[in-house]
Amino acid sequence: MAAGLDAPHLPIPAPIDAYGNGGFRFGGMSGGLSHRGSLLCFPDGIWAWPVASVAELNEASLAPVFAHAGSIDVFLIGGGRDPFVLPAHLRALLREHSISVDTMATGPAVRTYNILLAENRRAGVGLIAVD
């Protein structure tokens, strides 16, 4: 189980099929949203993430990422509608855990994560939900 998180919504990695309206659809589920709110996706599953904006990114909200340091090489952060710059101290913490990080808007992060997943890359993503 990921540090500080409840049980995963899905205990395997899966592509993100859709995003918007405050949530995400994943794992081939049809119909409406699979999850309302933000997500963390790792090689061991998809988890709820209680982060609603980039202002909430801090060492505590990234703790599950640090806990997955042995299973990921790259971590993407989809920060909502707009691109953003991760504060230097958070970038340094990720680097200390040997995790490369890239930040972008949520849409590009979804697409990039899906490509990395299809390539069997050791990747994770934090996706902040957009309306």
CNS distance restraints for C-alpha pairs under 8 A (distance, minus, plus):
assign (resid   1 and name CA) (resid   5 and name CA) 7.26 0.50 0.50
assign (resid   1 and name CA) (resid   6 and name CA) 7.68 0.50 0.50
assign (resid   1 and name CA) (resid   7 and name CA) 6.83 0.50 0.50
assign (resid   1 and name CA) (resid   8 and name CA) 7.80 0.50 0.50
assign (resid   2 and name CA) (resid   6 and name CA) 7.79 0.50 0.50
assign (resid   2 and name CA) (resid  64 and name CA) 5.62 0.50 0.50
assign (resid   2 and name CA) (resid  67 and name CA) 6.72 0.50 0.50
assign (resid   2 and name CA) (resid  68 and name CA) 7.39 0.50 0.50
assign (resid   3 and name CA) (resid  63 and name CA) 6.74 0.50 0.50
assign (resid   3 and name CA) (resid  64 and name CA) 4.96 0.50 0.50
assign (resid   3 and name CA) (resid  67 and name CA) 6.10 0.50 0.50
assign (resid   4 and name CA) (resid  63 and name CA) 7.53 0.50 0.50
assign (resid   4 and name CA) (resid  64 and name CA) 6.62 0.50 0.50
assign (resid   5 and name CA) (resid  47 and name CA) 7.20 0.50 0.50
assign (resid   5 and name CA) (resid  48 and name CA) 7.47 0.50 0.50
assign (resid   5 and name CA) (resid  49 and name CA) 7.81 0.50 0.50
assign (resid   5 and name CA) (resid  64 and name CA) 7.47 0.50 0.50
assign (resid   6 and name CA) (resid  47 and name CA) 7.56 0.50 0.50
assign (resid   6 and name CA) (resid  48 and name CA) 7.78 0.50 0.50
assign (resid   7 and name CA) (resid  47 and name CA) 7.18 0.50 0.50
assign (resid   8 and name CA) (resid  45 and name CA) 6.00 0.50 0.50
assign (resid   8 and name CA) (resid  46 and name CA) 5.44 0.50 0.50
assign (resid   8 and name CA) (resid  47 and name CA) 4.57 0.50 0.50
assign (resid   8 and name CA) (resid  48 and name CA) 7.23 0.50 0.50
assign (resid   9 and name CA) (resid  45 and name CA) 7.38 0.50 0.50
assign (resid   9 and name CA) (resid  46 and name CA) 5.63 0.50 0.50
assign (resid   9 and name CA) (resid  47 and name CA) 5.62 0.50 0.50
assign (resid   9 and name CA) (resid  48 and name CA) 7.24 0.50 0.50
assign (resid  10 and name CA) (resid  27 and name CA) 7.67 0.50 0.50
assign (resid  10 and name CA) (resid  45 and name CA) 5.38 0.50 0.50
assign (resid  10 and name CA) (resid  46 and name CA) 5.29 0.50 0.50
assign (resid  10 and name CA) (resid  47 and name CA) 7.39 0.50 0.50
assign (resid  11 and name CA) (resid  44 and name CA) 5.87 0.50 0.50
assign (resid  11 and name CA) (resid  45 and name CA) 4.20 0.50 0.50
assign (resid  11 and name CA) (resid  46 and name CA) 6.57 0.50 0.50
assign (resid  12 and name CA) (resid  43 and name CA) 6.66 0.50 0.50
assign (resid  12 and name CA) (resid  44 and name CA) 5.17 0.50 0.50
assign (resid  12 and name CA) (resid  45 and name CA) 4.12 0.50 0.50
assign (resid  12 and name CA) (resid  46 and name CA) 6.99 0.50 0.50
assign (resid  13 and name CA) (resid  41 and name CA) 6.91 0.50 0.50
assign (resid  13 and name CA) (resid  42 and name CA) 6.34 0.50 0.50
assign (resid  13 and name CA) (resid  43 and name CA) 5.18 0.50 0.50
assign (resid  13 and name CA) (resid  44 and name CA) 6.02 0.50 0.50
assign (resid  13 and name CA) (resid  45 and name CA) 4.73 0.50 0.50
assign (resid  13 and name CA) (resid  46 and name CA) 6.47 0.50 0.50
assign (resid  13 and name CA) (resid 117 and name CA) 7.84 0.50 0.50
assign (resid  14 and name CA) (resid  26 and name CA) 6.53 0.50 0.50
assign (resid  14 and name CA) (resid  27 and name CA) 5.30 0.50 0.50
assign (resid  14 and name CA) (resid  45 and name CA) 7.51 0.50 0.50
assign (resid  14 and name CA) (resid  46 and name CA) 7.60 0.50 0.50
assign (resid  14 and name CA) (resid 117 and name CA) 7.68 0.50 0.50
assign (resid  15 and name CA) (resid  26 and name CA) 6.02 0.50 0.50
assign (resid  15 and name CA) (resid  27 and name CA) 6.39 0.50 0.50
assign (resid  15 and name CA) (resid 113 and name CA) 7.63 0.50 0.50
assign (resid  15 and name CA) (resid 114 and name CA) 5.21 0.50 0.50
assign (resid  15 and name CA) (resid 117 and name CA) 7.03 0.50 0.50
assign (resid  16 and name CA) (resid  24 and name CA) 7.04 0.50 0.50
assign (resid  16 and name CA) (resid  25 and name CA) 6.13 0.50 0.50
assign (resid  16 and name CA) (resid  26 and name CA) 4.49 0.50 0.50
assign (resid  16 and name CA) (resid  27 and name CA) 7.02 0.50 0.50
assign (resid  16 and name CA) (resid 110 and name CA) 6.41 0.50 0.50
assign (resid  16 and name CA) (resid 114 and name CA) 6.69 0.50 0.50
assign (resid  17 and name CA) (resid  24 and name CA) 7.50 0.50 0.50
assign (resid  17 and name CA) (resid  25 and name CA) 5.37 0.50 0.50
assign (resid  17 and name CA) (resid  26 and name CA) 4.96 0.50 0.50
assign (resid  17 and name CA) (resid  27 and name CA) 7.31 0.50 0.50
assign (resid  17 and name CA) (resid  28 and name CA) 6.90 0.50 0.50
assign (resid  18 and name CA) (resid  24 and name CA) 5.61 0.50 0.50
assign (resid  18 and name CA) (resid  25 and name CA) 5.01 0.50 0.50
assign (resid  18 and name CA) (resid  26 and name CA) 6.95 0.50 0.50
assign (resid  19 and name CA) (resid  23 and name CA) 5.79 0.50 0.50
assign (resid  19 and name CA) (resid  24 and name CA) 4.34 0.50 0.50
assign (resid  19 and name CA) (resid  25 and name CA) 6.36 0.50 0.50
assign (resid  19 and name CA) (resid 107 and name CA) 7.62 0.50 0.50
assign (resid  19 and name CA) (resid 129 and name CA) 7.46 0.50 0.50
assign (resid  19 and name CA) (resid 130 and name CA) 7.50 0.50 0.50
assign (resid  20 and name CA) (resid  24 and name CA) 6.50 0.50 0.50
assign (resid  20 and name CA) (resid 129 and name CA) 6.77 0.50 0.50
assign (resid  20 and name CA) (resid 130 and name CA) 5.26 0.50 0.50
assign (resid  20 and name CA) (resid 131 and name CA) 5.19 0.50 0.50
assign (resid  21 and name CA) (resid 129 and name CA) 7.96 0.50 0.50
assign (resid  21 and name CA) (resid 130 and name CA) 6.39 0.50 0.50
assign (resid  21 and name CA) (resid 131 and name CA) 4.21 0.50 0.50
assign (resid  22 and name CA) (resid  36 and name CA) 5.70 0.50 0.50
assign (resid  22 and name CA) (resid  37 and name CA) 5.71 0.50 0.50
assign (resid  22 and name CA) (resid  38 and name CA) 7.98 0.50 0.50
assign (resid  22 and name CA) (resid 129 and name CA) 5.10 0.50 0.50
assign (resid  22 and name CA) (resid 130 and name CA) 4.99 0.50 0.50
assign (resid  22 and name CA) (resid 131 and name CA) 4.52 0.50 0.50
assign (resid  23 and name CA) (resid  33 and name CA) 6.27 0.50 0.50
assign (resid  23 and name CA) (resid  34 and name CA) 7.57 0.50 0.50
assign (resid  23 and name CA) (resid  35 and name CA) 5.45 0.50 0.50
assign (resid  23 and name CA) (resid  36 and name CA) 4.01 0.50 0.50
assign (resid  23 and name CA) (resid  37 and name CA) 4.87 0.50 0.50
assign (resid  23 and name CA) (resid  38 and name CA) 6.57 0.50 0.50
assign (resid  23 and name CA) (resid 129 and name CA) 5.29 0.50 0.50
assign (resid  23 and name CA) (resid 130 and name CA) 6.89 0.50 0.50
assign (resid  23 and name CA) (resid 131 and name CA) 7.69 0.50 0.50
assign (resid  24 and name CA) (resid  33 and name CA) 5.45 0.50 0.50
assign (resid  24 and name CA) (resid  34 and name CA) 5.89 0.50 0.50
assign (resid  24 and name CA) (resid  35 and name CA) 5.36 0.50 0.50
assign (resid  24 and name CA) (resid  36 and name CA) 6.47 0.50 0.50
assign (resid  24 and name CA) (resid  37 and name CA) 7.59 0.50 0.50
assign (resid  24 and name CA) (resid  38 and name CA) 7.94 0.50 0.50
assign (resid  24 and name CA) (resid 129 and name CA) 7.43 0.50 0.50
assign (resid  25 and name CA) (resid  29 and name CA) 6.63 0.50 0.50
assign (resid  25 and name CA) (resid  30 and name CA) 7.93 0.50 0.50
assign (resid  25 and name CA) (resid  32 and name CA) 7.21 0.50 0.50
assign (resid  25 and name CA) (resid  33 and name CA) 4.77 0.50 0.50
assign (resid  25 and name CA) (resid  34 and name CA) 4.48 0.50 0.50
assign (resid  25 and name CA) (resid  35 and name CA) 6.45 0.50 0.50
assign (resid  26 and name CA) (resid  34 and name CA) 6.31 0.50 0.50
assign (resid  29 and name CA) (resid  34 and name CA) 6.81 0.50 0.50
assign (resid  35 and name CA) (resid  48 and name CA) 7.91 0.50 0.50
assign (resid  36 and name CA) (resid 129 and name CA) 7.78 0.50 0.50
assign (resid  37 and name CA) (resid  48 and name CA) 7.25 0.50 0.50
assign (resid  37 and name CA) (resid  49 and name CA) 7.41 0.50 0.50
assign (resid  37 and name CA) (resid  50 and name CA) 7.51 0.50 0.50
assign (resid  37 and name CA) (resid  52 and name CA) 7.43 0.50 0.50
assign (resid  37 and name CA) (resid 128 and name CA) 7.32 0.50 0.50
assign (resid  37 and name CA) (resid 129 and name CA) 5.39 0.50 0.50
assign (resid  38 and name CA) (resid  48 and name CA) 6.14 0.50 0.50
assign (resid  38 and name CA) (resid  49 and name CA) 5.13 0.50 0.50
assign (resid  38 and name CA) (resid  50 and name CA) 6.47 0.50 0.50
assign (resid  38 and name CA) (resid  51 and name CA) 6.22 0.50 0.50
assign (resid  38 and name CA) (resid  52 and name CA) 6.68 0.50 0.50
assign (resid  38 and name CA) (resid 126 and name CA) 7.56 0.50 0.50
assign (resid  38 and name CA) (resid 127 and name CA) 5.52 0.50 0.50
assign (resid  38 and name CA) (resid 128 and name CA) 4.60 0.50 0.50
assign (resid  38 and name CA) (resid 129 and name CA) 4.74 0.50 0.50
assign (resid  39 and name CA) (resid  46 and name CA) 6.85 0.50 0.50
assign (resid  39 and name CA) (resid  47 and name CA) 5.66 0.50 0.50
assign (resid  39 and name CA) (resid  48 and name CA) 4.75 0.50 0.50
assign (resid  39 and name CA) (resid  49 and name CA) 4.82 0.50 0.50
assign (resid  39 and name CA) (resid 125 and name CA) 7.98 0.50 0.50
assign (resid  39 and name CA) (resid 126 and name CA) 5.83 0.50 0.50
assign (resid  39 and name CA) (resid 127 and name CA) 5.14 0.50 0.50
assign (resid  39 and name CA) (resid 128 and name CA) 6.73 0.50 0.50
assign (resid  39 and name CA) (resid 129 and name CA) 7.66 0.50 0.50
assign (resid  40 and name CA) (resid  46 and name CA) 5.84 0.50 0.50
assign (resid  40 and name CA) (resid  47 and name CA) 5.08 0.50 0.50
assign (resid  40 and name CA) (resid  48 and name CA) 6.21 0.50 0.50
assign (resid  40 and name CA) (resid  49 and name CA) 5.76 0.50 0.50
assign (resid  40 and name CA) (resid 124 and name CA) 7.33 0.50 0.50
assign (resid  40 and name CA) (resid 125 and name CA) 5.75 0.50 0.50
assign (resid  40 and name CA) (resid 126 and name CA) 4.53 0.50 0.50
assign (resid  40 and name CA) (resid 127 and name CA) 6.34 0.50 0.50
assign (resid  41 and name CA) (resid  45 and name CA) 6.00 0.50 0.50
assign (resid  41 and name CA) (resid  46 and name CA) 4.45 0.50 0.50
assign (resid  41 and name CA) (resid  47 and name CA) 6.25 0.50 0.50
assign (resid  41 and name CA) (resid 124 and name CA) 5.35 0.50 0.50
assign (resid  41 and name CA) (resid 125 and name CA) 5.22 0.50 0.50
assign (resid  41 and name CA) (resid 126 and name CA) 6.51 0.50 0.50
assign (resid  42 and name CA) (resid  46 and name CA) 6.31 0.50 0.50
assign (resid  42 and name CA) (resid  68 and name CA) 7.64 0.50 0.50
assign (resid  42 and name CA) (resid  72 and name CA) 7.65 0.50 0.50
assign (resid  42 and name CA) (resid 123 and name CA) 6.74 0.50 0.50
assign (resid  42 and name CA) (resid 124 and name CA) 4.62 0.50 0.50
assign (resid  42 and name CA) (resid 125 and name CA) 6.91 0.50 0.50
assign (resid  43 and name CA) (resid  71 and name CA) 7.03 0.50 0.50
assign (resid  43 and name CA) (resid  72 and name CA) 7.64 0.50 0.50
assign (resid  43 and name CA) (resid 122 and name CA) 7.13 0.50 0.50
assign (resid  43 and name CA) (resid 123 and name CA) 7.18 0.50 0.50
assign (resid  43 and name CA) (resid 124 and name CA) 7.03 0.50 0.50
assign (resid  49 and name CA) (resid 126 and name CA) 7.75 0.50 0.50
assign (resid  50 and name CA) (resid  61 and name CA) 7.79 0.50 0.50
assign (resid  51 and name CA) (resid  56 and name CA) 5.93 0.50 0.50
assign (resid  51 and name CA) (resid  57 and name CA) 7.20 0.50 0.50
assign (resid  51 and name CA) (resid  61 and name CA) 7.22 0.50 0.50
assign (resid  51 and name CA) (resid 128 and name CA) 6.59 0.50 0.50
assign (resid  52 and name CA) (resid  56 and name CA) 6.95 0.50 0.50
assign (resid  52 and name CA) (resid 128 and name CA) 5.96 0.50 0.50
assign (resid  52 and name CA) (resid 129 and name CA) 6.86 0.50 0.50
assign (resid  53 and name CA) (resid  57 and name CA) 7.49 0.50 0.50
assign (resid  53 and name CA) (resid  79 and name CA) 6.74 0.50 0.50
assign (resid  53 and name CA) (resid  80 and name CA) 7.05 0.50 0.50
assign (resid  53 and name CA) (resid 128 and name CA) 6.51 0.50 0.50
assign (resid  54 and name CA) (resid  79 and name CA) 5.71 0.50 0.50
assign (resid  54 and name CA) (resid  80 and name CA) 7.78 0.50 0.50
assign (resid  54 and name CA) (resid 128 and name CA) 7.89 0.50 0.50
assign (resid  56 and name CA) (resid  61 and name CA) 7.28 0.50 0.50
assign (resid  57 and name CA) (resid  61 and name CA) 5.77 0.50 0.50
assign (resid  57 and name CA) (resid  62 and name CA) 6.90 0.50 0.50
assign (resid  58 and name CA) (resid  62 and name CA) 6.17 0.50 0.50
assign (resid  58 and name CA) (resid  90 and name CA) 6.92 0.50 0.50
assign (resid  59 and name CA) (resid  63 and name CA) 6.04 0.50 0.50
assign (resid  59 and name CA) (resid  90 and name CA) 6.93 0.50 0.50
assign (resid  62 and name CA) (resid  66 and name CA) 6.58 0.50 0.50
assign (resid  63 and name CA) (resid  67 and name CA) 6.23 0.50 0.50
assign (resid  64 and name CA) (resid  68 and name CA) 6.41 0.50 0.50
assign (resid  65 and name CA) (resid  69 and name CA) 6.51 0.50 0.50
assign (resid  65 and name CA) (resid  75 and name CA) 7.89 0.50 0.50
assign (resid  65 and name CA) (resid 124 and name CA) 7.98 0.50 0.50
assign (resid  66 and name CA) (resid  94 and name CA) 7.10 0.50 0.50
assign (resid  66 and name CA) (resid  97 and name CA) 6.52 0.50 0.50
assign (resid  68 and name CA) (resid  72 and name CA) 6.34 0.50 0.50
assign (resid  69 and name CA) (resid  73 and name CA) 7.29 0.50 0.50
assign (resid  69 and name CA) (resid  97 and name CA) 5.95 0.50 0.50
assign (resid  69 and name CA) (resid  98 and name CA) 6.98 0.50 0.50
assign (resid  69 and name CA) (resid  99 and name CA) 6.55 0.50 0.50
assign (resid  71 and name CA) (resid 122 and name CA) 6.38 0.50 0.50
assign (resid  72 and name CA) (resid  99 and name CA) 6.95 0.50 0.50
assign (resid  72 and name CA) (resid 122 and name CA) 4.49 0.50 0.50
assign (resid  72 and name CA) (resid 123 and name CA) 5.01 0.50 0.50
assign (resid  72 and name CA) (resid 124 and name CA) 6.35 0.50 0.50
assign (resid  73 and name CA) (resid  98 and name CA) 6.95 0.50 0.50
assign (resid  73 and name CA) (resid  99 and name CA) 5.09 0.50 0.50
assign (resid  73 and name CA) (resid 100 and name CA) 6.16 0.50 0.50
assign (resid  73 and name CA) (resid 122 and name CA) 5.47 0.50 0.50
assign (resid  73 and name CA) (resid 123 and name CA) 5.97 0.50 0.50
assign (resid  74 and name CA) (resid  99 and name CA) 5.40 0.50 0.50
assign (resid  74 and name CA) (resid 100 and name CA) 4.59 0.50 0.50
assign (resid  74 and name CA) (resid 101 and name CA) 5.71 0.50 0.50
assign (resid  74 and name CA) (resid 102 and name CA) 7.79 0.50 0.50
assign (resid  74 and name CA) (resid 122 and name CA) 6.73 0.50 0.50
assign (resid  74 and name CA) (resid 123 and name CA) 4.96 0.50 0.50
assign (resid  74 and name CA) (resid 124 and name CA) 6.44 0.50 0.50
assign (resid  75 and name CA) (resid  99 and name CA) 6.64 0.50 0.50
assign (resid  75 and name CA) (resid 100 and name CA) 6.14 0.50 0.50
assign (resid  75 and name CA) (resid 101 and name CA) 4.83 0.50 0.50
assign (resid  75 and name CA) (resid 102 and name CA) 6.56 0.50 0.50
assign (resid  75 and name CA) (resid 123 and name CA) 5.76 0.50 0.50
assign (resid  75 and name CA) (resid 124 and name CA) 4.74 0.50 0.50
assign (resid  75 and name CA) (resid 125 and name CA) 5.34 0.50 0.50
assign (resid  75 and name CA) (resid 126 and name CA) 7.59 0.50 0.50
assign (resid  76 and name CA) (resid 101 and name CA) 5.66 0.50 0.50
assign (resid  76 and name CA) (resid 102 and name CA) 4.94 0.50 0.50
assign (resid  76 and name CA) (resid 103 and name CA) 5.80 0.50 0.50
assign (resid  76 and name CA) (resid 104 and name CA) 7.72 0.50 0.50
assign (resid  76 and name CA) (resid 109 and name CA) 6.40 0.50 0.50
assign (resid  76 and name CA) (resid 113 and name CA) 7.40 0.50 0.50
assign (resid  76 and name CA) (resid 123 and name CA) 7.78 0.50 0.50
assign (resid  76 and name CA) (resid 124 and name CA) 6.33 0.50 0.50
assign (resid  76 and name CA) (resid 125 and name CA) 4.53 0.50 0.50
assign (resid  76 and name CA) (resid 126 and name CA) 6.25 0.50 0.50
assign (resid  77 and name CA) (resid 101 and name CA) 7.52 0.50 0.50
assign (resid  77 and name CA) (resid 102 and name CA) 6.37 0.50 0.50
assign (resid  77 and name CA) (resid 103 and name CA) 4.80 0.50 0.50
assign (resid  77 and name CA) (resid 104 and name CA) 6.34 0.50 0.50
assign (resid  77 and name CA) (resid 105 and name CA) 7.82 0.50 0.50
assign (resid  77 and name CA) (resid 106 and name CA) 7.47 0.50 0.50
assign (resid  77 and name CA) (resid 109 and name CA) 6.61 0.50 0.50
assign (resid  77 and name CA) (resid 125 and name CA) 5.66 0.50 0.50
assign (resid  77 and name CA) (resid 126 and name CA) 4.76 0.50 0.50
assign (resid  77 and name CA) (resid 127 and name CA) 6.02 0.50 0.50
assign (resid  77 and name CA) (resid 128 and name CA) 7.87 0.50 0.50
assign (resid  78 and name CA) (resid 103 and name CA) 6.18 0.50 0.50
assign (resid  78 and name CA) (resid 104 and name CA) 5.22 0.50 0.50
assign (resid  78 and name CA) (resid 105 and name CA) 4.78 0.50 0.50
assign (resid  78 and name CA) (resid 106 and name CA) 3.76 0.50 0.50
assign (resid  78 and name CA) (resid 107 and name CA) 7.17 0.50 0.50
assign (resid  78 and name CA) (resid 108 and name CA) 7.38 0.50 0.50
assign (resid  78 and name CA) (resid 109 and name CA) 5.00 0.50 0.50
assign (resid  78 and name CA) (resid 110 and name CA) 7.40 0.50 0.50
assign (resid  78 and name CA) (resid 125 and name CA) 7.39 0.50 0.50
assign (resid  78 and name CA) (resid 126 and name CA) 6.06 0.50 0.50
assign (resid  78 and name CA) (resid 127 and name CA) 4.66 0.50 0.50
assign (resid  78 and name CA) (resid 128 and name CA) 5.83 0.50 0.50
assign (resid  79 and name CA) (resid  83 and name CA) 6.67 0.50 0.50
assign (resid  79 and name CA) (resid  84 and name CA) 6.90 0.50 0.50
assign (resid  79 and name CA) (resid 103 and name CA) 7.11 0.50 0.50
assign (resid  79 and name CA) (resid 104 and name CA) 6.19 0.50 0.50
assign (resid  79 and name CA) (resid 105 and name CA) 5.07 0.50 0.50
assign (resid  79 and name CA) (resid 106 and name CA) 5.52 0.50 0.50
assign (resid  79 and name CA) (resid 127 and name CA) 6.59 0.50 0.50
assign (resid  79 and name CA) (resid 128 and name CA) 5.35 0.50 0.50
assign (resid  80 and name CA) (resid 105 and name CA) 5.22 0.50 0.50
assign (resid  80 and name CA) (resid 106 and name CA) 4.93 0.50 0.50
assign (resid  80 and name CA) (resid 107 and name CA) 7.97 0.50 0.50
assign (resid  80 and name CA) (resid 127 and name CA) 7.59 0.50 0.50
assign (resid  80 and name CA) (resid 128 and name CA) 5.33 0.50 0.50
assign (resid  80 and name CA) (resid 129 and name CA) 6.23 0.50 0.50
assign (resid  80 and name CA) (resid 130 and name CA) 5.53 0.50 0.50
assign (resid  81 and name CA) (resid 105 and name CA) 5.23 0.50 0.50
assign (resid  81 and name CA) (resid 106 and name CA) 6.24 0.50 0.50
assign (resid  81 and name CA) (resid 107 and name CA) 7.62 0.50 0.50
assign (resid  81 and name CA) (resid 130 and name CA) 6.60 0.50 0.50
assign (resid  82 and name CA) (resid 104 and name CA) 7.17 0.50 0.50
assign (resid  82 and name CA) (resid 105 and name CA) 4.93 0.50 0.50
assign (resid  82 and name CA) (resid 106 and name CA) 7.88 0.50 0.50
assign (resid  83 and name CA) (resid 103 and name CA) 6.92 0.50 0.50
assign (resid  83 and name CA) (resid 104 and name CA) 4.52 0.50 0.50
assign (resid  83 and name CA) (resid 105 and name CA) 4.67 0.50 0.50
assign (resid  84 and name CA) (resid 103 and name CA) 6.51 0.50 0.50
assign (resid  84 and name CA) (resid 104 and name CA) 6.29 0.50 0.50
assign (resid  84 and name CA) (resid 105 and name CA) 7.49 0.50 0.50
assign (resid  85 and name CA) (resid 103 and name CA) 6.67 0.50 0.50
assign (resid  86 and name CA) (resid  90 and name CA) 6.72 0.50 0.50
assign (resid  86 and name CA) (resid  91 and name CA) 6.40 0.50 0.50
assign (resid  86 and name CA) (resid 103 and name CA) 6.89 0.50 0.50
assign (resid  87 and name CA) (resid  91 and name CA) 6.38 0.50 0.50
assign (resid  88 and name CA) (resid  92 and name CA) 6.06 0.50 0.50
assign (resid  89 and name CA) (resid  93 and name CA) 6.27 0.50 0.50
assign (resid  90 and name CA) (resid  94 and name CA) 6.34 0.50 0.50
assign (resid  91 and name CA) (resid  95 and name CA) 6.23 0.50 0.50
assign (resid  91 and name CA) (resid 101 and name CA) 7.02 0.50 0.50
assign (resid  92 and name CA) (resid  96 and name CA) 6.14 0.50 0.50
assign (resid  93 and name CA) (resid  97 and name CA) 6.59 0.50 0.50
assign (resid  94 and name CA) (resid  98 and name CA) 6.46 0.50 0.50
assign (resid  94 and name CA) (resid  99 and name CA) 5.18 0.50 0.50
assign (resid  94 and name CA) (resid 100 and name CA) 6.83 0.50 0.50
assign (resid  94 and name CA) (resid 101 and name CA) 7.15 0.50 0.50
assign (resid  95 and name CA) (resid  99 and name CA) 5.23 0.50 0.50
assign (resid  95 and name CA) (resid 100 and name CA) 6.22 0.50 0.50
assign (resid 103 and name CA) (resid 109 and name CA) 7.76 0.50 0.50
assign (resid 104 and name CA) (resid 108 and name CA) 6.52 0.50 0.50
assign (resid 104 and name CA) (resid 109 and name CA) 6.15 0.50 0.50
assign (resid 105 and name CA) (resid 109 and name CA) 6.30 0.50 0.50
assign (resid 106 and name CA) (resid 110 and name CA) 6.13 0.50 0.50
assign (resid 106 and name CA) (resid 127 and name CA) 5.94 0.50 0.50
assign (resid 106 and name CA) (resid 128 and name CA) 6.45 0.50 0.50
assign (resid 106 and name CA) (resid 129 and name CA) 7.39 0.50 0.50
assign (resid 106 and name CA) (resid 130 and name CA) 7.55 0.50 0.50
assign (resid 107 and name CA) (resid 111 and name CA) 6.47 0.50 0.50
assign (resid 108 and name CA) (resid 112 and name CA) 5.99 0.50 0.50
assign (resid 109 and name CA) (resid 113 and name CA) 5.90 0.50 0.50
assign (resid 109 and name CA) (resid 125 and name CA) 7.41 0.50 0.50
assign (resid 109 and name CA) (resid 127 and name CA) 7.34 0.50 0.50
assign (resid 110 and name CA) (resid 114 and name CA) 6.17 0.50 0.50
assign (resid 110 and name CA) (resid 127 and name CA) 7.55 0.50 0.50
assign (resid 111 and name CA) (resid 115 and name CA) 6.40 0.50 0.50
assign (resid 112 and name CA) (resid 116 and name CA) 6.25 0.50 0.50
assign (resid 113 and name CA) (resid 117 and name CA) 5.99 0.50 0.50
assign (resid 113 and name CA) (resid 123 and name CA) 7.27 0.50 0.50
assign (resid 113 and name CA) (resid 124 and name CA) 7.33 0.50 0.50
assign (resid 113 and name CA) (resid 125 and name CA) 6.64 0.50 0.50
assign (resid 114 and name CA) (resid 118 and name CA) 6.14 0.50 0.50
assign (resid 115 and name CA) (resid 119 and name CA) 6.27 0.50 0.50
assign (resid 116 and name CA) (resid 120 and name CA) 6.35 0.50 0.50
assign (resid 116 and name CA) (resid 121 and name CA) 5.26 0.50 0.50
assign (resid 116 and name CA) (resid 122 and name CA) 7.80 0.50 0.50
assign (resid 116 and name CA) (resid 123 and name CA) 6.64 0.50 0.50
assign (resid 117 and name CA) (resid 121 and name CA) 5.81 0.50 0.50
assign (resid 117 and name CA) (resid 122 and name CA) 7.81 0.50 0.50
assign (resid 117 and name CA) (resid 123 and name CA) 7.07 0.50 0.50
